[in-house]
């Protein structure tokens, strides 16, 4: 684990460790389970067996020379095991260089056009300097950051004791609640890019926080490439979304239409019972009920009136 000196939003700094994210699955290893594999290297050809040497010795067409003999094979050298060797630099004419070559820094435009050549400057690391890595105050949504920058590396900030745990947990909680990432930088005011090691690549740093109860993850996303739209393409502007308050006010101002209900006339209990029987009974039964209602005798008071008249 390496060190980084970082400050929180309030400007308080601490020395923290950082590591790369753990691999989800280990890379597969060739061979049989439980057996170790050793890779060996063997010499395939000597300089005398290369095309240029064979062409100089046997002419342009040396196919017959290869059939008649084996001029490309040096029996004393070919097939020997190559022991661990040191790296050497070759010149343009394949000669071994006995002095360290001069390094040149080439600066190009985004389209690959060479702009300048200069001697490289030794750039020290600035994440462990006297001034800590600070928050610049520039925040953006995670979705926006993913669409604007290419993240090449991600580092996880680790605590080493209880105080550093509380320090990092508070930072992760603040970022997780806002749902945003914050741009961090080195130097005074965070105006310099992050250089993790001497003569390393300068990066923009974005802090992201994730919290699950007492567990947290504080991730430092590194980017050295920004995505920009080409100049010829038109920019599509989405239609502005209506505020939720205006929509609620329109719904409240709209008149409410009450459903119209027709007042049905009241029916007597006897008529209700007959109507229910007629509606729920099948067709032949309904006819019988109707006949019974039509053939009912007259009420009893009329008979009593006839008896009184005879007396």
Buried (B, 14 or more C-beta within 10 A) or exposed (E): EBEBBBBBEEEEBBEBBBEEEEEEEEEEEEEEEEEEEEEEEEEEEBEEBEEEBBEEEBEEEBEEBEEEEEBBBBEEEBEEEEEEEEEEEEEEEEEEEEEEEEEEEEEEEEEEEEEEEEEEEEEEBBBBBEBBBBBBEEBBEBEEBBEEBEBEBEBBBBBEEEEBBEBBBBBBBBBBEEEBBBBBBBBEEBEBBBBBEEEBBBBBBBBBBEBEEEEBBBBBBBBBEEEEEEEEEEEEEEEEEEEEEEEEEEEEEEEEEEEEEEEEEEEEEEEEEBEEBBEEEEEEEEEEEEEEEEEEEEEEEEEEEEEEEEE
